[in-house]
């Protein structure tokens, strides 16, 4: 049983926004962490 869209539109849009936004935010976070780890590795190699 699917919910009726007109009654639950805000709920459905919230789930869609989370479904699209969360993976994007996690990818950005992972990229930043990887860049920081690479910089740290280069500093350790120089020592």
mmCIF entry with sequence, helices, sheets and N, C-alpha, C, O atoms, coordinates in Angstrom:
data_MODEL
# 
_entry.id   MODEL 
# 
_entity.id                         1 
_entity.type                       polymer 
_entity.pdbx_number_of_molecules   1 
# 
_entity_poly.entity_id                      1 
_entity_poly.type                           'polypeptide(L)' 
_entity_poly.nstd_linkage                   no 
_entity_poly.nstd_monomer                   no 
_entity_poly.pdbx_seq_one_letter_code       
;(UNK)(UNK)(UNK)(UNK)(UNK)(UNK)(UNK)(UNK)(UNK)(UNK)(UNK)(UNK)(UNK)(UNK)(UNK)(UNK)
(UNK)(UNK)(UNK)(UNK)(UNK)(UNK)(UNK)(UNK)(UNK)(UNK)(UNK)(UNK)(UNK)(UNK)(UNK)(UNK)
(UNK)(UNK)(UNK)(UNK)(UNK)(UNK)(UNK)(UNK)(UNK)(UNK)(UNK)(UNK)(UNK)(UNK)(UNK)
;
_entity_poly.pdbx_seq_one_letter_code_can   XXXXXXXXXXXXXXXXXXXXXXXXXXXXXXXXXXXXXXXXXXXXXXX 
_entity_poly.pdbx_strand_id                 A 
# 
loop_
_entity_poly_seq.entity_id 
_entity_poly_seq.num 
_entity_poly_seq.mon_id 
_entity_poly_seq.hetero 
1 1  UNK n 
1 2  UNK n 
1 3  UNK n 
1 4  UNK n 
1 5  UNK n 
1 6  UNK n 
1 7  UNK n 
1 8  UNK n 
1 9  UNK n 
1 10 UNK n 
1 11 UNK n 
1 12 UNK n 
1 13 UNK n 
1 14 UNK n 
1 15 UNK n 
1 16 UNK n 
1 17 UNK n 
1 18 UNK n 
1 19 UNK n 
1 20 UNK n 
1 21 UNK n 
1 22 UNK n 
1 23 UNK n 
1 24 UNK n 
1 25 UNK n 
1 26 UNK n 
1 27 UNK n 
1 28 UNK n 
1 29 UNK n 
1 30 UNK n 
1 31 UNK n 
1 32 UNK n 
1 33 UNK n 
1 34 UNK n 
1 35 UNK n 
1 36 UNK n 
1 37 UNK n 
1 38 UNK n 
1 39 UNK n 
1 40 UNK n 
1 41 UNK n 
1 42 UNK n 
1 43 UNK n 
1 44 UNK n 
1 45 UNK n 
1 46 UNK n 
1 47 UNK n 
# 
_struct_asym.id          A 
_struct_asym.entity_id   1 
# 
_struct_conf.conf_type_id            HELX_P 
_struct_conf.id                      HELX_P1 
_struct_conf.pdbx_PDB_helix_id       AA1 
_struct_conf.beg_label_comp_id       UNK 
_struct_conf.beg_label_asym_id       A 
_struct_conf.beg_label_seq_id        9 
_struct_conf.pdbx_beg_PDB_ins_code   ? 
_struct_conf.end_label_comp_id       UNK 
_struct_conf.end_label_asym_id       A 
_struct_conf.end_label_seq_id        46 
_struct_conf.pdbx_end_PDB_ins_code   ? 
_struct_conf.beg_auth_comp_id        UNK 
_struct_conf.beg_auth_asym_id        A 
_struct_conf.beg_auth_seq_id         9 
_struct_conf.end_auth_comp_id        UNK 
_struct_conf.end_auth_asym_id        A 
_struct_conf.end_auth_seq_id         46 
_struct_conf.pdbx_PDB_helix_class    1 
_struct_conf.details                 ? 
_struct_conf.pdbx_PDB_helix_length   38 
# 
_struct_conf_type.id          HELX_P 
_struct_conf_type.criteria    ? 
_struct_conf_type.reference   ? 
# 
loop_
_atom_site.group_PDB 
_atom_site.id 
_atom_site.type_symbol 
_atom_site.label_atom_id 
_atom_site.label_alt_id 
_atom_site.label_comp_id 
_atom_site.label_asym_id 
_atom_site.label_entity_id 
_atom_site.label_seq_id 
_atom_site.pdbx_PDB_ins_code 
_atom_site.Cartn_x 
_atom_site.Cartn_y 
_atom_site.Cartn_z 
_atom_site.occupancy 
_atom_site.B_iso_or_equiv 
_atom_site.pdbx_formal_charge 
_atom_site.auth_seq_id 
_atom_site.auth_comp_id 
_atom_site.auth_asym_id 
_atom_site.auth_atom_id 
_atom_site.pdbx_PDB_model_num 
ATOM 1   N N  . UNK A 1 1  ? 0.836  -1.194 0.000  1.00 0.00 ? 1  UNK A N  1 
ATOM 2   C CA . UNK A 1 1  ? 0.000  0.000  0.000  1.00 0.00 ? 1  UNK A CA 1 
ATOM 3   C C  . UNK A 1 1  ? 0.880  1.256  0.000  1.00 0.00 ? 1  UNK A C  1 
ATOM 4   O O  . UNK A 1 1  ? 1.587  1.527  0.970  1.00 0.00 ? 1  UNK A O  1 
ATOM 5   N N  . UNK A 1 2  ? 0.829  1.988  -1.057 1.00 0.00 ? 2  UNK A N  1 
ATOM 6   C CA . UNK A 1 2  ? 1.584  3.231  -1.137 1.00 0.00 ? 2  UNK A CA 1 
ATOM 7   C C  . UNK A 1 2  ? 0.779  4.365  -0.510 1.00 0.00 ? 2  UNK A C  1 
ATOM 8   O O  . UNK A 1 2  ? -0.447 4.386  -0.617 1.00 0.00 ? 2  UNK A O  1 
ATOM 9   N N  . UNK A 1 3  ? 1.456  5.304  0.141  1.00 0.00 ? 3  UNK A N  1 
ATOM 10  C CA . UNK A 1 3  ? 0.730  6.425  0.726  1.00 0.00 ? 3  UNK A CA 1 
ATOM 11  C C  . UNK A 1 3  ? 0.163  7.328  -0.362 1.00 0.00 ? 3  UNK A C  1 
ATOM 12  O O  . UNK A 1 3  ? 0.703  7.407  -1.465 1.00 0.00 ? 3  UNK A O  1 
ATOM 13  N N  . UNK A 1 4  ? -0.932 8.004  -0.035 1.00 0.00 ? 4  UNK A N  1 
ATOM 14  C CA . UNK A 1 4  ? -1.505 8.962  -0.977 1.00 0.00 ? 4  UNK A CA 1 
ATOM 15  C C  . UNK A 1 4  ? -0.619 10.193 -1.001 1.00 0.00 ? 4  UNK A C  1 
ATOM 16  O O  . UNK A 1 4  ? -0.313 10.773 0.041  1.00 0.00 ? 4  UNK A O  1 
ATOM 17  N N  . UNK A 1 5  ? -0.209 10.586 -2.198 1.00 0.00 ? 5  UNK A N  1 
ATOM 18  C CA . UNK A 1 5  ? 0.775  11.653 -2.328 1.00 0.00 ? 5  UNK A CA 1 
ATOM 19  C C  . UNK A 1 5  ? 0.259  12.986 -1.805 1.00 0.00 ? 5  UNK A C  1 
ATOM 20  O O  . UNK A 1 5  ? 1.014  13.727 -1.176 1.00 0.00 ? 5  UNK A O  1 
ATOM 21  N N  . UNK A 1 6  ? -1.006 13.309 -2.050 1.00 0.00 ? 6  UNK A N  1 
ATOM 22  C CA . UNK A 1 6  ? -1.510 14.618 -1.650 1.00 0.00 ? 6  UNK A CA 1 
ATOM 23  C C  . UNK A 1 6  ? -1.575 14.774 -0.137 1.00 0.00 ? 6  UNK A C  1 
ATOM 24  O O  . UNK A 1 6  ? -1.441 15.889 0.367  1.00 0.00 ? 6  UNK A O  1 
ATOM 25  N N  . UNK A 1 7  ? -1.776 13.702 0.589  1.00 0.00 ? 7  UNK A N  1 
ATOM 26  C CA . UNK A 1 7  ? -1.865 13.781 2.056  1.00 0.00 ? 7  UNK A CA 1 
ATOM 27  C C  . UNK A 1 7  ? -0.487 13.754 2.713  1.00 0.00 ? 7  UNK A C  1 
ATOM 28  O O  . UNK A 1 7  ? -0.305 14.322 3.790  1.00 0.00 ? 7  UNK A O  1 
ATOM 29  N N  . UNK A 1 8  ? 0.468  13.110 2.085  1.00 0.00 ? 8  UNK A N  1 
ATOM 30  C CA . UNK A 1 8  ? 1.794  12.924 2.691  1.00 0.00 ? 8  UNK A CA 1 
ATOM 31  C C  . UNK A 1 8  ? 2.910  13.560 1.872  1.00 0.00 ? 8  UNK A C  1 
ATOM 32  O O  . UNK A 1 8  ? 4.045  13.084 1.904  1.00 0.00 ? 8  UNK A O  1 
ATOM 33  N N  . UNK A 1 9  ? 2.610  14.605 1.156  1.00 0.00 ? 9  UNK A N  1 
ATOM 34  C CA . UNK A 1 9  ? 3.598  15.192 0.248  1.00 0.00 ? 9  UNK A CA 1 
ATOM 35  C C  . UNK A 1 9  ? 4.847  15.657 0.988  1.00 0.00 ? 9  UNK A C  1 
ATOM 36  O O  . UNK A 1 9  ? 5.958  15.411 0.519  1.00 0.00 ? 9  UNK A O  1 
ATOM 37  N N  . UNK A 1 10 ? 4.696  16.321 2.132  1.00 0.00 ? 10 UNK A N  1 
ATOM 38  C CA . UNK A 1 10 ? 5.862  16.819 2.868  1.00 0.00 ? 10 UNK A CA 1 
ATOM 39  C C  . UNK A 1 10 ? 6.744  15.655 3.324  1.00 0.00 ? 10 UNK A C  1 
ATOM 40  O O  . UNK A 1 10 ? 7.970  15.732 3.242  1.00 0.00 ? 10 UNK A O  1 
ATOM 41  N N  . UNK A 1 11 ? 6.126  14.589 3.797  1.00 0.00 ? 11 UNK A N  1 
ATOM 42  C CA . UNK A 1 11 ? 6.861  13.416 4.248  1.00 0.00 ? 11 UNK A CA 1 
ATOM 43  C C  . UNK A 1 11 ? 7.622  12.780 3.088  1.00 0.00 ? 11 UNK A C  1 
ATOM 44  O O  . UNK A 1 11 ? 8.788  12.412 3.228  1.00 0.00 ? 11 UNK A O  1 
ATOM 45  N N  . UNK A 1 12 ? 6.958  12.654 1.952  1.00 0.00 ? 12 UNK A N  1 
ATOM 46  C CA . UNK A 1 12 ? 7.584  12.030 0.791  1.00 0.00 ? 12 UNK A CA 1 
ATOM 47  C C  . UNK A 1 12 ? 8.734  12.885 0.281  1.00 0.00 ? 12 UNK A C  1 
ATOM 48  O O  . UNK A 1 12 ? 9.791  12.350 -0.055 1.00 0.00 ? 12 UNK A O  1 
ATOM 49  N N  . UNK A 1 13 ? 8.550  14.219 0.214  1.00 0.00 ? 13 UNK A N  1 
ATOM 50  C CA . UNK A 1 13 ? 9.632  15.087 -0.247 1.00 0.00 ? 13 UNK A CA 1 
ATOM 51  C C  . UNK A 1 13 ? 10.800 15.077 0.726  1.00 0.00 ? 13 UNK A C  1 
ATOM 52  O O  . UNK A 1 13 ? 11.952 15.173 0.305  1.00 0.00 ? 13 UNK A O  1 
ATOM 53  N N  . UNK A 1 14 ? 10.521 14.962 2.024  1.00 0.00 ? 14 UNK A N  1 
ATOM 54  C CA . UNK A 1 14 ? 11.604 14.887 3.004  1.00 0.00 ? 14 UNK A CA 1 
ATOM 55  C C  . UNK A 1 14 ? 12.440 13.623 2.786  1.00 0.00 ? 14 UNK A C  1 
ATOM 56  O O  . UNK A 1 14 ? 13.667 13.675 2.860  1.00 0.00 ? 14 UNK A O  1 
ATOM 57  N N  . UNK A 1 15 ? 11.793 12.504 2.522  1.00 0.00 ? 15 UNK A N  1 
ATOM 58  C CA . UNK A 1 15 ? 12.514 11.252 2.270  1.00 0.00 ? 15 UNK A CA 1 
ATOM 59  C C  . UNK A 1 15 ? 13.323 11.348 0.973  1.00 0.00 ? 15 UNK A C  1 
ATOM 60  O O  . UNK A 1 15 ? 14.456 10.870 0.909  1.00 0.00 ? 15 UNK A O  1 
ATOM 61  N N  . UNK A 1 16 ? 12.746 11.962 -0.050 1.00 0.00 ? 16 UNK A N  1 
ATOM 62  C CA . UNK A 1 16 ? 13.465 12.129 -1.313 1.00 0.00 ? 16 UNK A CA 1 
ATOM 63  C C  . UNK A 1 16 ? 14.693 13.013 -1.103 1.00 0.00 ? 16 UNK A C  1 
ATOM 64  O O  . UNK A 1 16 ? 15.773 12.711 -1.611 1.00 0.00 ? 16 UNK A O  1 
ATOM 65  N N  . UNK A 1 17 ? 14.525 14.105 -0.354 1.00 0.00 ? 17 UNK A N  1 
ATOM 66  C CA . UNK A 1 17 ? 15.654 15.011 -0.100 1.00 0.00 ? 17 UNK A CA 1 
ATOM 67  C C  . UNK A 1 17 ? 16.760 14.294 0.667  1.00 0.00 ? 17 UNK A C  1 
ATOM 68  O O  . UNK A 1 17 ? 17.939 14.460 0.352  1.00 0.00 ? 17 UNK A O  1 
ATOM 69  N N  . UNK A 1 18 ? 16.395 13.504 1.664  1.00 0.00 ? 18 UNK A N  1 
ATOM 70  C CA . UNK A 1 18 ? 17.398 12.746 2.414  1.00 0.00 ? 18 UNK A CA 1 
ATOM 71  C C  . UNK A 1 18 ? 18.069 11.704 1.525  1.00 0.00 ? 18 UNK A C  1 
ATOM 72  O O  . UNK A 1 18 ? 19.281 11.506 1.603  1.00 0.00 ? 18 UNK A O  1 
ATOM 73  N N  . UNK A 1 19 ? 17.297 11.051 0.700  1.00 0.00 ? 19 UNK A N  1 
ATOM 74  C CA . UNK A 1 19 ? 17.830 10.014 -0.176 1.00 0.00 ? 19 UNK A CA 1 
ATOM 75  C C  . UNK A 1 19 ? 18.814 10.554 -1.196 1.00 0.00 ? 19 UNK A C  1 
ATOM 76  O O  . UNK A 1 19 ? 19.743 9.854  -1.599 1.00 0.00 ? 19 UNK A O  1 
ATOM 77  N N  . UNK A 1 20 ? 18.614 11.794 -1.615 1.00 0.00 ? 20 UNK A N  1 
ATOM 78  C CA . UNK A 1 20 ? 19.523 12.402 -2.582 1.00 0.00 ? 20 UNK A CA 1 
ATOM 79  C C  . UNK A 1 20 ? 20.655 13.144 -1.878 1.00 0.00 ? 20 UNK A C  1 
ATOM 80  O O  . UNK A 1 20 ? 21.812 13.049 -2.286 1.00 0.00 ? 20 UNK A O  1 
ATOM 81  N N  . UNK A 1 21 ? 20.320 13.880 -0.823 1.00 0.00 ? 21 UNK A N  1 
ATOM 82  C CA . UNK A 1 21 ? 21.300 14.743 -0.170 1.00 0.00 ? 21 UNK A CA 1 
ATOM 83  C C  . UNK A 1 21 ? 22.311 14.014 0.676  1.00 0.00 ? 21 UNK A C  1 
ATOM 84  O O  . UNK A 1 21 ? 23.488 14.375 0.675  1.00 0.00 ? 21 UNK A O  1 
ATOM 85  N N  . UNK A 1 22 ? 21.887 12.999 1.398  1.00 0.00 ? 22 UNK A N  1 
ATOM 86  C CA . UNK A 1 22 ? 22.793 12.311 2.317  1.00 0.00 ? 22 UNK A CA 1 
ATOM 87  C C  . UNK A 1 22 ? 23.974 11.655 1.598  1.00 0.00 ? 22 UNK A C  1 
ATOM 88  O O  . UNK A 1 22 ? 25.109 11.833 2.040  1.00 0.00 ? 22 UNK A O  1 
ATOM 89  N N  . UNK A 1 23 ? 23.765 10.910 0.519  1.00 0.00 ? 23 UNK A N  1 
ATOM 90  C CA . UNK A 1 23 ? 24.926 10.345 -0.183 1.00 0.00 ? 23 UNK A CA 1 
ATOM 91  C C  . UNK A 1 23 ? 25.868 11.412 -0.729 1.00 0.00 ? 23 UNK A C  1 
ATOM 92  O O  . UNK A 1 23 ? 27.083 11.217 -0.740 1.00 0.00 ? 23 UNK A O  1 
ATOM 93  N N  . UNK A 1 24 ? 25.318 12.543 -1.184 1.00 0.00 ? 24 UNK A N  1 
ATOM 94  C CA . UNK A 1 24 ? 26.171 13.616 -1.690 1.00 0.00 ? 24 UNK A CA 1 
ATOM 95  C C  . UNK A 1 24 ? 27.027 14.175 -0.563 1.00 0.00 ? 24 UNK A C  1 
ATOM 96  O O  . UNK A 1 24 ? 28.229 14.378 -0.735 1.00 0.00 ? 24 UNK A O  1 
ATOM 97  N N  . UNK A 1 25 ? 26.412 14.425 0.592  1.00 0.00 ? 25 UNK A N  1 
ATOM 98  C CA . UNK A 1 25 ? 27.158 14.953 1.737  1.00 0.00 ? 25 UNK A CA 1 
ATOM 99  C C  . UNK A 1 25 ? 28.218 13.960 2.211  1.00 0.00 ? 25 UNK A C  1 
ATOM 100 O O  . UNK A 1 25 ? 29.330 14.360 2.559  1.00 0.00 ? 25 UNK A O  1 
ATOM 101 N N  . UNK A 1 26 ? 27.883 12.679 2.227  1.00 0.00 ? 26 UNK A N  1 
ATOM 102 C CA . UNK A 1 26 ? 28.855 11.665 2.643  1.00 0.00 ? 26 UNK A CA 1 
ATOM 103 C C  . UNK A 1 26 ? 30.021 11.576 1.653  1.00 0.00 ? 26 UNK A C  1 
ATOM 104 O O  . UNK A 1 26 ? 31.160 11.362 2.068  1.00 0.00 ? 26 UNK A O  1 
ATOM 105 N N  . UNK A 1 27 ? 29.759 11.736 0.371  1.00 0.00 ? 27 UNK A N  1 
ATOM 106 C CA . UNK A 1 27 ? 30.830 11.706 -0.626 1.00 0.00 ? 27 UNK A CA 1 
ATOM 107 C C  . UNK A 1 27 ? 31.762 12.906 -0.444 1.00 0.00 ? 27 UNK A C  1 
ATOM 108 O O  . UNK A 1 27 ? 32.981 12.766 -0.542 1.00 0.00 ? 27 UNK A O  1 
ATOM 109 N N  . UNK A 1 28 ? 31.192 14.078 -0.182 1.00 0.00 ? 28 UNK A N  1 
ATOM 110 C CA . UNK A 1 28 ? 32.015 15.268 0.058  1.00 0.00 ? 28 UNK A CA 1 
ATOM 111 C C  . UNK A 1 28 ? 32.874 15.062 1.305  1.00 0.00 ? 28 UNK A C  1 
ATOM 112 O O  . UNK A 1 28 ? 34.064 15.376 1.299  1.00 0.00 ? 28 UNK A O  1 
ATOM 113 N N  . UNK A 1 29 ? 32.275 14.538 2.366  1.00 0.00 ? 29 UNK A N  1 
ATOM 114 C CA . UNK A 1 29 ? 33.009 14.298 3.608  1.00 0.00 ? 29 UNK A CA 1 
ATOM 115 C C  . UNK A 1 29 ? 34.141 13.300 3.397  1.00 0.00 ? 29 UNK A C  1 
ATOM 116 O O  . UNK A 1 29 ? 35.252 13.500 3.889  1.00 0.00 ? 29 UNK A O  1 
ATOM 117 N N  . UNK A 1 30 ? 33.856 12.226 2.665  1.00 0.00 ? 30 UNK A N  1 
ATOM 118 C CA . UNK A 1 30 ? 34.891 11.219 2.403  1.00 0.00 ? 30 UNK A CA 1 
ATOM 119 C C  . UNK A 1 30 ? 36.023 11.808 1.569  1.00 0.00 ? 30 UNK A C  1 
ATOM 120 O O  . UNK A 1 30 ? 37.189 11.491 1.800  1.00 0.00 ? 30 UNK A O  1 
ATOM 121 N N  . UNK A 1 31 ? 35.692 12.658 0.607  1.00 0.00 ? 31 UNK A N  1 
ATOM 122 C CA . UNK A 1 31 ? 36.722 13.296 -0.208 1.00 0.00 ? 31 UNK A CA 1 
ATOM 123 C C  . UNK A 1 31 ? 37.615 14.205 0.615  1.00 0.00 ? 31 UNK A C  1 
ATOM 124 O O  . UNK A 1 31 ? 38.833 14.214 0.435  1.00 0.00 ? 31 UNK A O  1 
ATOM 125 N N  . UNK A 1 32 ? 37.013 14.974 1.519  1.00 0.00 ? 32 UNK A N  1 
ATOM 126 C CA . UNK A 1 32 ? 37.804 15.848 2.390  1.00 0.00 ? 32 UNK A CA 1 
ATOM 127 C C  . UNK A 1 32 ? 38.716 15.036 3.299  1.00 0.00 ? 32 UNK A C  1 
ATOM 128 O O  . UNK A 1 32 ? 39.885 15.378 3.481  1.00 0.00 ? 32 UNK A O  1 
ATOM 129 N N  . UNK A 1 33 ? 38.182 13.964 3.866  1.00 0.00 ? 33 UNK A N  1 
ATOM 130 C CA . UNK A 1 33 ? 39.004 13.113 4.739  1.00 0.00 ? 33 UNK A CA 1 
ATOM 131 C C  . UNK A 1 33 ? 40.157 12.488 3.961  1.00 0.00 ? 33 UNK A C  1 
ATOM 132 O O  . UNK A 1 33 ? 41.269 12.398 4.482  1.00 0.00 ? 33 UNK A O  1 
ATOM 133 N N  . UNK A 1 34 ? 39.916 12.056 2.731  1.00 0.00 ? 34 UNK A N  1 
ATOM 134 C CA . UNK A 1 34 ? 40.971 11.450 1.919  1.00 0.00 ? 34 UNK A CA 1 
ATOM 135 C C  . UNK A 1 34 ? 42.053 12.472 1.596  1.00 0.00 ? 34 UNK A C  1 
ATOM 136 O O  . UNK A 1 34 ? 43.242 12.154 1.627  1.00 0.00 ? 34 UNK A O  1 
ATOM 137 N N  . UNK A 1 35 ? 41.642 13.701 1.287  1.00 0.00 ? 35 UNK A N  1 
ATOM 138 C CA . UNK A 1 35 ? 42.628 14.741 0.977  1.00 0.00 ? 35 UNK A CA 1 
ATOM 139 C C  . UNK A 1 35 ? 43.485 15.048 2.199  1.00 0.00 ? 35 UNK A C  1 
ATOM 140 O O  . UNK A 1 35 ? 44.700 15.208 2.081  1.00 0.00 ? 35 UNK A O  1 
ATOM 141 N N  . UNK A 1 36 ? 42.859 15.132 3.371  1.00 0.00 ? 36 UNK A N  1 
ATOM 142 C CA . UNK A 1 36 ? 43.623 15.381 4.598  1.00 0.00 ? 36 UNK A CA 1 
ATOM 143 C C  . UNK A 1 36 ? 44.580 14.224 4.895  1.00 0.00 ? 36 UNK A C  1 
ATOM 144 O O  . UNK A 1 36 ? 45.709 14.444 5.332  1.00 0.00 ? 36 UNK A O  1 
ATOM 145 N N  . UNK A 1 37 ? 44.127 13.001 4.657  1.00 0.00 ? 37 UNK A N  1 
ATOM 146 C CA . UNK A 1 37 ? 44.982 11.843 4.901  1.00 0.00 ? 37 UNK A CA 1 
ATOM 147 C C  . UNK A 1 37 ? 46.181 11.837 3.951  1.00 0.00 ? 37 UNK A C  1 
ATOM 148 O O  . UNK A 1 37 ? 47.290 11.482 4.350  1.00 0.00 ? 37 UNK A O  1 
ATOM 149 N N  . UNK A 1 38 ? 45.954 12.234 2.681  1.00 0.00 ? 38 UNK A N  1 
ATOM 150 C CA . UNK A 1 38 ? 47.062 12.300 1.728  1.00 0.00 ? 38 UNK A CA 1 
ATOM 151 C C  . UNK A 1 38 ? 48.094 13.337 2.140  1.00 0.00 ? 38 UNK A C  1 
ATOM 152 O O  . UNK A 1 38 ? 49.298 13.098 2.048  1.00 0.00 ? 38 UNK A O  1 
ATOM 153 N N  . UNK A 1 39 ? 47.613 14.500 2.599  1.00 0.00 ? 39 UNK A N  1 
ATOM 154 C CA . UNK A 1 39 ? 48.538 15.541 3.056  1.00 0.00 ? 39 UNK A CA 1 
ATOM 155 C C  . UNK A 1 39 ? 49.355 15.060 4.246  1.00 0.00 ? 39 UNK A C  1 
ATOM 156 O O  . UNK A 1 39 ? 50.560 15.304 4.318  1.00 0.00 ? 39 UNK A O  1 
ATOM 157 N N  . UNK A 1 40 ? 48.705 14.382 5.172  1.00 0.00 ? 40 UNK A N  1 
ATOM 158 C CA . UNK A 1 40 ? 49.413 13.879 6.352  1.00 0.00 ? 40 UNK A CA 1 
ATOM 159 C C  . UNK A 1 40 ? 50.446 12.830 5.953  1.00 0.00 ? 40 UNK A C  1 
ATOM 160 O O  . UNK A 1 40 ? 51.557 12.811 6.483  1.00 0.00 ? 40 UNK A O  1 
ATOM 161 N N  . UNK A 1 41 ? 50.077 11.962 5.020  1.00 0.00 ? 41 UNK A N  1 
ATOM 162 C CA . UNK A 1 41 ? 51.008 10.942 4.556  1.00 0.00 ? 41 UNK A CA 1 
ATOM 163 C C  . UNK A 1 41 ? 52.226 11.577 3.904  1.00 0.00 ? 41 UNK A C  1 
ATOM 164 O O  . UNK A 1 41 ? 53.352 11.133 4.131  1.00 0.00 ? 41 UNK A O  1 
ATOM 165 N N  . UNK A 1 42 ? 52.015 12.609 3.099  1.00 0.00 ? 42 UNK A N  1 
ATOM 166 C CA . UNK A 1 42 ? 53.155 13.293 2.471  1.00 0.00 ? 42 UNK A CA 1 
ATOM 167 C C  . UNK A 1 42 ? 54.061 13.927 3.525  1.00 0.00 ? 42 UNK A C  1 
ATOM 168 O O  . UNK A 1 42 ? 55.284 13.861 3.404  1.00 0.00 ? 42 UNK A O  1 
ATOM 169 N N  . UNK A 1 43 ? 53.479 14.539 4.553  1.00 0.00 ? 43 UNK A N  1 
ATOM 170 C CA . UNK A 1 43 ? 54.285 15.128 5.622  1.00 0.00 ? 43 UNK A CA 1 
ATOM 171 C C  . UNK A 1 43 ? 55.095 14.050 6.339  1.00 0.00 ? 43 UNK A C  1 
ATOM 172 O O  . UNK A 1 43 ? 56.265 14.263 6.655  1.00 0.00 ? 43 UNK A O  1 
ATOM 173 N N  . UNK A 1 44 ? 54.487 12.910 6.593  1.00 0.00 ? 44 UNK A N  1 
ATOM 174 C CA . UNK A 1 44 ? 55.212 11.835 7.276  1.00 0.00 ? 44 UNK A CA 1 
ATOM 175 C C  . UNK A 1 44 ? 56.330 11.270 6.406  1.00 0.00 ? 44 UNK A C  1 
ATOM 176 O O  . UNK A 1 44 ? 57.383 10.891 6.920  1.00 0.00 ? 44 UNK A O  1 
ATOM 177 N N  . UNK A 1 45 ? 56.110 11.210 5.096  1.00 0.00 ? 45 UNK A N  1 
ATOM 178 C CA . UNK A 1 45 ? 57.159 10.711 4.203  1.00 0.00 ? 45 UNK A CA 1 
ATOM 179 C C  . UNK A 1 45 ? 58.340 11.637 4.139  1.00 0.00 ? 45 UNK A C  1 
ATOM 180 O O  . UNK A 1 45 ? 59.474 11.185 3.974  1.00 0.00 ? 45 UNK A O  1 
ATOM 181 N N  . UNK A 1 46 ? 58.099 12.939 4.267  1.00 0.00 ? 46 UNK A N  1 
ATOM 182 C CA . UNK A 1 46 ? 59.189 13.925 4.230  1.00 0.00 ? 46 UNK A CA 1 
ATOM 183 C C  . UNK A 1 46 ? 60.078 13.839 5.458  1.00 0.00 ? 46 UNK A C  1 
ATOM 184 O O  . UNK A 1 46 ? 61.256 14.190 5.394  1.00 0.00 ? 46 UNK A O  1 
ATOM 185 N N  . UNK A 1 47 ? 59.540 13.384 6.557  1.00 0.00 ? 47 UNK A N  1 
ATOM 186 C CA . UNK A 1 47 ? 60.334 13.328 7.803  1.00 0.00 ? 47 UNK A CA 1 
ATOM 187 C C  . UNK A 1 47 ? 61.289 12.161 7.831  1.00 0.00 ? 47 UNK A C  1 
ATOM 188 O O  . UNK A 1 47 ? 62.018 11.983 8.807  1.00 0.00 ? 47 UNK A O  1 
# 
